[in-house]
Amino acid sequence: MLKGRELGTFRQQLLAWFRQYQRDLPWRRTKDPYRIWLSEIMLQQTRVAAVVPYYERFLERFPDIHALAAAPQDEVLRLWSGLGYYSRARNLQRAAQEIVAKHGGIFPRAEKDALKLPGIGSYTAAAILSIAYGAKHAVLDGNVARVLARLRAVQGDLRDAKRWQSLQKSANALLDPQSPGDWNQAMMELGATLCAPQAPQCLLCPVAQFCQARKLGLADLLPARRKKRATEKIALAAAVLLDPRGHTLLLPPPTLPKNKAEHARVSVLVSKLWHFPTIAVRTDPAVELQAHLNDILLPSVTKLSLRLELLPAARHTVTHHAITLQPFRVSVTQLPRLPGAKTIPLSDLTSPSSLAISNLTRKAARAALASPAALSARA
């Protein structure tokens, strides 16, 4: 790796580029560890453009750790609704509660204490501590790993344990001890903007002269593409019950026993949030959903032979799951009363609502509102 004067030049050029061309993002205007921590959690597996409005709305309601720690979990999930990967929100609140209880409401400065918090790993701890407190910890995420792989012309799968450890050592060696927070952000910014996975913009790169992959003509080929996990296709069916007032029925976050495999699976796929009656489909969505409704609804409702109106299917992707949701609109004269269930205007579910729902549930609601007539019907 770079040493001496070369290393000094590398650091100087990258930091100068970052300070002139960095994107204006709300979490870059603060040194508040709570706000930096929130941004890092929200940015996990989520695009910057999608995060910004959620970040700003979340802070309006929970401006500090104490507010987040004291809030009802359902309200936290409601503000997170649509951002996905809801375990992040649950861990965020659990960590806030631990910080209030054990650290006086201040994000801990010691790395060992930060790593004990729910949802905080090596990368997140390094990012928060370096940006908020100026601690000398080098970050290593996908963007930084790609930059380092091209700088060193690293072959093979970067996520191989030994190779990842080697990349971390490289990140540590390059870290500017005078400006660790800016340095980490500069490395991440370079990977996110110019040193992109495809078609890297080498001509605009402030440190292209140090890049071994560019010298060898390998910039487009490195890093090696990882073997993707096979996508699992999943079919779901959901019933959008609708009364004459335009109100619908939502079931509470599932709390079913884990040994019931199908129920547990649906629980994960609806993100353990409020949802329409939903099942995993084996063969016939209409027949299986009708049977499910017969099981959960009151006899006075199901004996009327509910009519299931087919709506346009919705598609959704969560990590390695490719989900096809077949929603059905079910018109009823009166919504049944079920333990823990809520009735709510269907139109309230197409935008941020008073309940925490997933994007999958929101897509089903939109399909029910957008389709004035059934595509086909089956009782």
N, C-alpha and C positions, 0 to 999 in steps of 0.2 A: 504493500500500500504506500500511499504518498507520505513523504517525510520532509522535514526541514523547510527550506524556502518554497518548495513545490506545494507542500501542504498549506503553508501560509497563504500562498496565492490562490489555491483552490477555495479555501475558506473565505477569503476576501471577496472573490468574484461571485461566489454563490450568495453570500449575504447581501452584497450590493444589489444583485439582481432581485432578490426577494424583497428587499426594502423598497425598491422602486416599482416592482410589477406585481406584488402580491394582490390577491383578490380581497376586496373590502368585505369581510365577513363579520357579523355582529360579535362573535366570540373572540375576535382579534382586537377588539376595542377595550378589553378588560384584562385585569390580572386576578380577578376574583376566582378562586379555585372552584367554587360551586358552579359558576357559569361555564368555566372551561371543562370541568368534569361532565356537566350536562351535555355539552356539545360533543365531547368525545364518545359518550354513550350513544347519543342519537346518530352519530356519523358511522357507527358500526354497520357495515353492509347496506348503507343507505346513501344516496346521492346528496351532495351539498344542496342543490336546488330544492330538493324535497324537504330537507331538514330545516331550512331557515324559517319558514312560517310556523312550524311546530315549535321550534326553539323560542320564538318570540311570544307565542300564545302561552306556552308552558310557564315562562318567566313572569308573565302578567299575573298568572294565578298563584304561582309558587316562587316568589322573588328571592327566597333564601332557603337554606337547609331546614330551618325550623318549620317553615310553612309546609314544605314537602313532607317532613317527618310526621307532622300532625294531621295530615289530610286523610280522608277516607280513601282506601285503595281504589275503590270504584271510580272516584273522581280523578285520580291519577291516570288510570287506564283510559278514562273518557278523553282526557287531554292528549293521550298518546294514540288514540283511536285513529287508524289509517296509516300509521307509521310502520306497523308490523313488528315482528319479533318482540312480543309483549313481555317476555321474561326480562328484557332489559329494563322495562319500567318497574316491574316488581322488585328486581334487584336494586334499582336506583333508590326506591323508597326504603327498602330494608337497610341499605347502606346509610342513608340519611338518618334513619332512626338510631343506628349504631354510633354514628358520628356525634349525634346529640347526646346520647347516653354515656359514651366513653371518651369523647374528645372535645367536650364543651361546645359543640356545634361548629367546630372548625375542621376542615379537611386536614388529616394528619400530614405532617411534613416528612416523617420517616417512611421510607419505602416499605419496610417490613410491616408497618401498621396499615399502610394503604393496601397492601396485597391481601390483608385479612378481610377486607370489606367485600361483600357480595358483588359480583360482576366486575371486579377490578383484577385484571391480569397484568403481566409484565409491561406490555405496550402501553396500556391505559395509565398505569401508575407513572411510567416514565414521562408520558406526555403531560399529564397534569402537574407533576412535581417540577418539571423543567420549565414549563410555560408560566405557571403561577408563582413558583418560588425560586426559579433560577437554579434548581438542583442539577447537578452534572450527571444526568441520565440520558443515554442515547436511545431514541425510539427505533423500533424495527416493526414495520407493518408491510403490507403488500407493495405499496408505492415505494417505500424506502428500499425494500429488498430488490425491486426491479432496477432502481438507480444503481445500487451497489453491484448487482449482477452484471450490468452493462459496463460499469467502470472497470470491473475486474475481469470481464469476459468469462463469467462463471457458467459452466455447463451443468446440465442435469436439473433435477427437481429441486427447487429452492426450499421446499418444505421438508425435505429429508432432514432428520434431526441434526446430524453432524454438519450438514451444509448450512442450516439455519444458525447453528451456534457460531460457525465461521463468519457468517454475515453479521451477526451481532458484534463479534470482535472487531470487524471492519467499521461498523457504525460507531462503536466506542472510540476507535482510534481517530476517526475523522471529526468527532464532536468538538465544536469550538467551546472551550471551557469558559470563555469570557461572555458568550451569548448562547447558552444552551437552549433556551426557549425559542429564540429566533432561528437558531440552527436547525432544530428538529422540524420546525414549521417550514423552513426553506427546503429541506430534503423532501418532506411530504408534498410540498407545493410543486417542486420540480417533477416528481413522479406523477402527480395528478394532472399536470397541465402539458408540459413539454415531453417528458420521458414516458409517454403513454404506452399501453400494451401494444397497440398497433400504430404504425406510421409515426414513430418518434420524430419530433421536430429538432433534429440535431443542429440545423443551421442557426436556430435561435437559442440553443442551449448555452448558458454562461460558462459551463465547465467542459464543453465538448473536447477541448484539447487534451483532457486527461482521460478520455474514455477509450478503453482498450477495445471494446466491441465495435466502436466506430472505426478505429484504426484497422481492424481486421475485417471490416465489412459485414459484421454480424449483428448490428444494432436491431435489424428487423427480425432476427431469428432468436434473440435472447430476451428474456429468459425462456427456457424450454417450456412449452405448454404442459400444464398438469393434466393427467388423465382424469377426466370428469367422472364423477360417480353417476351410475346409471339413473336416469330419471324414472321415478315411480309414478305411474299414472293412477289417479284415484277419481272415482265417480261418486258424487254426492247428490242427494235430492233434498230439497227444502220446501216446506209448506208456508206460504205467505197467507195467513188467514186474514180476511178483510171483512169488516162489518159495514153496514150502510153509511156510517159516519166517516169512513175512511181510516178507521183505527185498526191496528194489527196487534198480534200477540207475540211477545218475545219471552223466551225461556231464560232463566238465570244462568250464570257461568256454571258449567257442569261440575258436579262433585261426586261422580259415580265411582264405584270401586275400580281400582286399577286392573283387577283380574278379569274384568269384562272387556276383552280386547277390542271389540268393535266400538263400544261406547267410549273407551279411552282414546281410541284413534280419532273419533269425531271430536272429542273434547280438545285434542291438540289442534285439529284443523279449523275449528272455530275460535282458536286462540284463547279458550277458557274465558270467553266474553259473552255478553248477551247475544242471543241468536234465535233465528226461526227454528221450529222443529226440523231437525236435520238428521239424515241417516247416511251411512255408507251403503252404496248400491252394489248388489251382486249381478243382477240381470235386468230386471224390469223396474225402473224408478217409480212409475206410477203405482204399480201393484204393491211394491214394498213400502212406499210412503203411505199408501192408504192403510196398510196393515199397522204401520207404526202409529198413525193417528188414531186408529181404533184402540190401540193399547193405552195411549196417554190422555186422550180426551174423554170427557164425560159421556156416558152412554146416551144421554139425551141429545148429544150433538152428533155422535157417530152413527146413531141409528137412522139419521135422516139421509144416509147415503151421500156423503159429501162429493161434490163434483170438483175434480182436479183439472184446472185449466192450465195447459202447457204454456210456459213462457220461454223466451229466448234463453239459451244456455249462457252461463257466465264462466269465464276461464280465469284461473288464478294460479300464480306460481309462488311457492314458498320453498326456498332452498332446493332440495332435490325432488320435491313433490310437484307434479303437474296436475292441477285439480280442475275437473269439469263439474260445475254445479248446475243441476237441472232444477230450476225453481218452478213451483206450481202455485197459481193463485187459487185460493179456496174461499169462496164467498159464503158467509154465514150471517144469519139474522142477528145473532148475538155471540160475542166472543166468550168462550168458556172461562171459568175461573179455575186456575191451576195454582197449586202451592208455589209461591215465590215468583210467579210469572207477572209480567207487566203489560198493560195495554198502552199504546202510544200511537199518535198519528203516523201513518206510513210515510207521509211526506217529510216528517222530521228526520228520517233515517238516511236521506240522500245527501245530507251535509252534516257537519259536526253537530251531534245531538246531545241530549242530556244523559244518554247512556253510553257505556263503552261497548262499541261494536267493531267487528273487523271489516276490512274492505270487502271480504267475501259476502258478508251479510248486507253491506251497503249496495253491492252489485245486484243482489237478489231484489232488494227494495226498488232500485231503479228500474229493473226489468218489469216488476209488477205495475209500476206507475206509468211506464212508457208504452205498455201494450194494452190498448183499449179493448181488444177482443182476443180471445184465445186463439192460438195457432191450431190447436186441435184439442179435443177433450176426451177424458176417460174417467168414468166413475169408479 
